[in-house]
Amino acid sequence: MRMQNESKSLTSSKQHINPVLFAASIAAATMAIFTSVYLYPGQESEGTEVGTIQNVTNLSTSASNSSLVDFDSNIEQIRGHLDQAVANKEIGNTTLAKAHTLHPIDEIYSSIEVQIEATDPSLNQSLSTSLSQLSNMVDNSTVDEFKTKALDINGLLNDTVGKVVPAQETSDSAFNLMVVGNLLSVAENEYKEAIENGQLKEIVEYQDGQAFISRASSVFKESSPMIPQEKSADIKVINGFFADLGNAVHEKSNPEVISNAIGSIIHEISEVTGINEEKISGTDSEASAFIPEIRNLLNQTLDAYKSQNYDQADTLAIQAYLDNYEFIEAPLAEQNRTLMETTELMLREDLRQLIQDHAPLDEIQEHIDKINSNLNQAEELLAASG
């Protein structure tokens, strides 16, 4: 299994920021980005040695389970948010620290909760409760108390991966490199929302991008000993590309530069594993192909709401956004940024708020109809763009 070590980190939020704290948070984030490793002292690797994977065919076998790759990537994204929360707490930016404690709860946890609950209901309860407790501690705890709680949560995340993801997956380089590719793709989308014409527009997305790239780098370094010796030259190349990527993020380079750097890493991972680049990056479908799945999930959301299964409706709404809409945000923004941002807000926040408020069914239906109307426009724009 991947080794868990002690770590430093970063954090962010979508609200207006005090300029002094903003500058400090950017400095802290930059210093932490490629030194961040897990907040937890950890688990020993189980039965994995350099060269134990014999060939490319074996490398690609376990990586085919995309559901587990997505699960592990979501766990890593939570780790990234914890890193950000701690770093911002350390510099006194409680606004950003609060944001990064809420993101795992609001945007990620529902995507993994079903798998955790099915495996260990007690662990699911402990992890969910601990994430909420950490968020409540932002304003009234010392830095040491906050860091200790974050360490406790990372321990629960270790337990969660151990329970949900089979050991043969986490000890397989191809599986871990697929997680790296997934994290980089999410980071790329976050960065594209954050930077425009060399200017920082959204500090939350900027720090999210940093955090997920940092976690991808850590996972890659932890996985390197599992890669066969004959691929050692590729490891050096990938580490070099990660260094270039870190410098580009630090300089707030245009998104195209970041995309090229990430593309270079994914290309090399493809060379190592024999898995095609589109599958590694999670972009093996055209952007417009995600839209039918979003509509399908919105229909399921409505059906669950009609049955008064509000938790399930909320979970499905998050899945529509997090597992699907996020992958069309960047190409859609190139065609119509206003449409992209409006639809994002309708999916990510407004729909969930209506569900949580137990709004009348006709309001839910009307809101979903508006989202679908926007998706129709998005589909036409994406199709026209090729």
N, C-alpha and C positions, 0 to 999 in steps of 0.2 A: 504494500500500500504506500501511497505517497507520504513522505515524512512531514510531520507538522512541527514547525519551529516557532521561536518567539519572534514577534514582529513589531514594526513601527508603521505609521499610517497617516491617512488623509480624510477629508469630509466636505459636504456641500448642501445648498438649498436654493430654491427658486425665488426667494424673496429679495428685496433690496438690501444691500449690505453696507455696513459702515466701511468707508474707504480704507481706514487704517487696518481694520481687521481683514478686509478683503485682500489687501496687499500681503499681509502676514500669512493668510491662508494659502495664497498662491505660492509664496516662498516655501512654506512647509510642505505643500503638496509636491513641489518640484524636487525638494531634497529627498522626499520619501519614495518617489515613484519606483525606482528600480532596486531599492534596498528592502522594500517591504516583503516579508515572508509571513507565515502564519503566526497569529497571536498566541498559539498554543504550543507548549512543549508537547512532543507528541509521540506518535506511534512509530514503531520500528517497521522497516520494510520487511515483508514476509516472503522469503524464498525467491527473491529476484536478484539476479546477477547479470553483469554485463555479458551480452552475447547469448542469453538464454532463449531469446526469440530467434528462431532459426532462419526464417525467410519472410519475404514480403507477403506471401499468402497468409501466413500465420499472423503477421502484423495487422492485416486488415480485418481479420475474422471478428474479434470482439468489438471492434469499433463500429460495427454495423448496427449496434443497438442504440439508435439515436435517442430513444426515450431516456436511457440512463445517462447518455452524454449531456442531454439537456438538464437533467436533474443535477448532475455534478457541476455543470456550469452555473446553475442557479445558486448552488451552495457557495461556489467561488465568488459569485457576485455579492452574496451576503457578506462574505469575508472582506471583500473590497470596501463595502459600505462601513463595516466595523472599523477597518483601518482608517477610513476618512473621518469617521466620528471621533475616534481617539485623537487623531492629529489636530482636529479643530478644537476639541475640548482642551487640549494642551495649550493652545494659543489663546484660549478664552473666547473663541467664536462659537457661542452656544447656538446661534441661529443655524449655522451650517452643521454643527454636530447633531442638532435635533433633526434636521432634514435627513441625514444619513442613518439615523436610527429608525426613522419612519419609512424610508423607502423599502427596506426588507419586508416590513409588515404590509405596506399598502400595495406594493408592486410585484413582489416576488413570492411571498410565502404561500399564497393560495395555489401557486403552480406546483408546489412540491408537497403540500400538506396531505393530499390523498395518499401518496406513496408512503409517507412517513406513518400516517395513521394506520394504514393497512399492515405495516410491518411491526410497529411498536406504538400503540396509542399513548402509553405513559410518556415515552420520549417526545412524541408530538406535543403533548400538553406542556412538558417542561420547556421545550424550545420556544414554543409560542409565548408562554408566560414570561420567559426570560427576555425575549426581544422587547416585549411591552415594558418590562421593568427597566430595561436599559434606557428606553426612550423617556420614561418618567424620571430618570436620574440625572438627565442632562443639566438641569438648572440647579439642583440642590445636592450635588455630590462633589467630593474632591476629585482631582484628576486621578489619584491612585485608586479610589473607590470605583471610579468609572472604568478604568483600565482593567481592574480585577474582574468586574462584571463582564466586560467584553471578552476577557480570557475564558471565563466560565462558559460563555456562549460558544466560543470557538471549540471548546471541548465537547459541547453537545453536538456541534456540527461534525466533529470527528466521529462521534458515536453514530450520528445519523448516516454518514457515508458508509460506515462499517456495516450498518444494519441493512441499508437499502441497495447498495451497489456491491455485487459479488467481488470477492477478493481477486478473482482471476481478471476482472476488468481493471481495477485500480492498480494492479501490478503489471499491466500490459501497456507498453509504450504507445501503441496505436490509439488505444482508448484515451489516454491522457493527452495525446497530441490533437485528437479530435476536440477535446475540451478546450485546449489552447486556441484552436481555430474558432470555436464557438464564442469564446470570450473576446477574441480580437474583433470578430464581426459585430458584436454588441457594442464594443468600445468605439468602433469606427462610426456606427450610427449615432452614438452619443456625441462624439466629437464634431460630426457634421452639423449637429444642431447647435453646438456651442460656439463655433468659430465661423465668422463670415468676413471675407476680405481682410484677414489678419487681425480682426478685432474680436474680443471676447464678448459674446452676447449673453450667454447663459453659464454662470459659474457652476451651477449644479451639474449640467451635462459635461462641462469641462472636467470637473473633478471625477465624475463617474467614468469618463473615458480614461483618465489617468489611473484610477483604481483598478479597472478591469484589465488594462494593459499590464499593470504591475502584477496582478494575480496571474495573468497568462505567462508572464516572464518567470514567475516563481514556479508555476506548475511545470513549465518546460525544463527549468534547471533541475527540479526534483526528478523528472522523468528521464533526463539524459543518461544516467547510468543503465537504464533498461534498454537503450538503443544499441543494436549490434556494433561491434568494434569497427566493422568496415564502413560504417556511416559516420565515423568520428569527424571527418572533414565537414560534413553537413552541419554537425552540431556547432562547430566554430562559426560557420557562415551564419546560422540562425542567430547565435548570440550577438554577432556583429550587427545584424539587421535590427535586433531588439535595441541595441545601443543607439543606432541611427534613429529609430522610432522615438526613443526617449528624448533625444535632443530636439527632434522636430516638434514634439508635444510641448516641451519646455519653451521653445521659441514661438509657440502658437502659430505654427506654419499653416498654410491653407489646407483645407481638408484633402485636396488632391494629393498633397505630399504624404499625408498620413495614410491615405488609401494605398498609395504606391508602396510604402514601407510595409504595411500589413500584407499587401498582396505578395510581396517578396518573401515574407515569412511563410505564408500559406503555400506558396509555390515550393519552397524547400521542404516543408512538412510533407507535401504530396510526393516529392522525390524520395523521402525517407520511408514513407508508409506504403506507397503504391496506390493510395486513395486519391480520387480526382479532387481537384481544388474546390470545385463547387460543393461537393459533399462536405469537405473539411470546413468550409466557411459557412455552410448552411444556406448557400445561395443556389442550390442545384435546381430551384424553380425560378422562373421569371417572376419579377416583382408582382406583376398583375395576377399571378397564380395564387397569391395569398388572399386576394379579395374574396373569391368564392368561399374559402374557409372562414373568413371573418363573418360573412353573411350567415353561413351555417351555424357558427357559434352564437351569433345574435339571435337566430331562431330558437336555438336551444335555451338561451338565456330567457327569452320570452316564455317558453314552455315551462321552465322551472319556476319562473315568477308566478305564472298562472296557478301552479300547484302550491304556491306559498312556500316553496323551497328556496328561501332567500339566500342562504349560504351558497347553495349550488349555483344560483343565478349570478351571484357576485363572482364566484370562481370562474364561471364561463366567460363573464365580461372581461375579467383580467386576462384570461387566456386569449381572447380575441385581440386584445391590445398587445400584451407582452410577447406572445408566441407568434404573432402574425403581423399586426399593423406596424410594429417597430421595424420590420424588414422592408417596408415600402416607404418609410418616412423619407429616407435620403433621396431616392430617385424621384419621389413625388415632389419634394421641396425644390428640386431643380426645375420642375415644370410649373408649380404653383405653391409657393411657400405658405401663403395665407390659407389655402385649402388644407394643406398638410397640418398646420398648427391648429386650425379650427376643429378638424376631425379628430386629431389627437386628444384635444381637450374634451370633446364630446364622449370619446371612448374611455379615456383614462380616468377622468374625474366625474363628469356630469352624470353619465349612466350609472356609475357605481354609487354616487350620492343619492340618486333617485331610488335605487334598490335598497340602500341602507336606510333611507327614510320611509320605506314601504309606501311609496307614492302610488296613487291610483293607477290601475292597469292601463287605462287609456293614455296616461302621461308617458308611461314606459314605451307603449306602442308608438306614440307620436315621436318620441325621441329616437327610437331605433329606426323609424321611417326616415328621419332627417339624416341619420348616419348613413343609411343605405343610399340616399340621394347623393350624398357627398362621395360615397364609394363609386357610384356610377360615373361621376365626373372624373374621379381618380383613375378608374379603369380605362376610360377613353384617352386620358392624357398619357398614361403609361403605355398603352397600346400604340399610340401615335408616335411615341418617342423611340419605338423599336425594342 
